[in-house]
């Protein structure tokens, strides 16, 4: 079972993403940054383009939008216990870049909601559970 945010976890996300057909015409680069005072920052990028999707570790200077949160918030969102919208409204999720690029494609992105269910079910959450 991969631990949340580990290399193995990111590889699992990448495998799930690569197997998913994406609505044509959707092009979006979303960067996720998980940081905190006592944490080593973790960043990964979800790229959607040309009918496919990939997940890559690291940062993307070309990201359309970047979501930044601490590990507790990231864990709650990843586990499905907290919506990104609720985290944003509570000030626990920062958004930089073109948020409209995500909002404009909310319908297409909603079809991907269950994409990571299998990796979520097999994830160990560390001491942030």
N, C-alpha and C positions, 0 to 999 in steps of 0.2 A: 504494500500500500504506500503510495507516494505521500510525502509530507507536503502540506500546503506551501506553495511558492518555491519548492525545491526544483532542481534541474529535472528530476524525473517527473514531477508534477507538470512542469511546463512542456516537457516532451509529450506527455499524455494529452494535454490540451492541443498541442500541435497535431498529433495523430487524429484526434476527433475533428479538428478543424479541417484537415486535409481531406477527410472523408465526406465532408458536407458540401452539397451543391448550394450555391448562393444565387439569389435572384440576379439575373443579368443586368449590367449597367451600374451596379452598386460599386462605388470605389470609396473606400474609407480606411484611414489609418488611425487606430485608437491606441494610445499609450497608457499603460497603467503603472503608477508608481506607488509603492508601499513603503512608507518611511515612518520614522518616529524617533524620539529622543534616545531610546536605548536600543535601537534596531539598526542593522545594516540595511540601507535602502535596497529594494528589489524593484527592477523595472522590466516590463515585457510589453511587446507590441502585438496587436492583432491587426493584420492587414487583410482587407477584403478588396478583391479586384478580379476582373476577368472571369467571373463565375466561380471563384475559389476563395479560400481563406487560409491564412497561415498564422501561427503564433511563434514569435521569436523572442528569445531573452534579450535584454538590453534596452537601450533607449533609441528613439527615432526622432532626429531633428525635423523630419518632414511630417510628423504626426498632425493630423487635422485637429485632434482634440486630445488633451491629457487629463486623466483623472488621477488625483493624488489623495491618498488617505493613509491613516495609520493601520497597523496590522489588525487591531481589534475590529475596526470598521470593515477592512477588506475581508476578513474572515466571515463576519456576519453577512456581508453581501454575497460572498461566494457560497455560503451555506444556504442561501435563500431565506435567511432570517430577517434581513433588512433590505429594502429596495434602495437602489442608488439614488432615486429621487428623494426618499426620506432622509438618507444620509446627507445629501446636498442641502436640503432644507434645514437640517439640524446643524449645519456648519462642519460636519465631519468629513465631507468630501469636497475637495477643491476641483474646479474645472478651469482649465486654461485652453485657449484656442477657440476654434469655431464650433461652439456647442450646437449651433444651428445645423451643422453637418450631421449630427446624430439625431436631432429632433426631426429634421427633414426626412430621415430614413427610418423613423421609429417603427413604421408598419413592417418594413422588410426585416429590421433587426428583431422585432418581436417573434418572427418565425424561427429564430435561432435560439429561443429561450431554453429549450430542452437539450440543446446540443451537448452540453457538458454534464448531463445528469450522471452518466456512468463514471466519469472521473470524480465527480463530487461524492458519489456513493463510496468510492474506494479511497478517498483522501483521509489521511490522518491530519489532525488540526493542531498538533503541538500543544503548548501550554496556553494557547489563546482561546480554548474552548470554554 
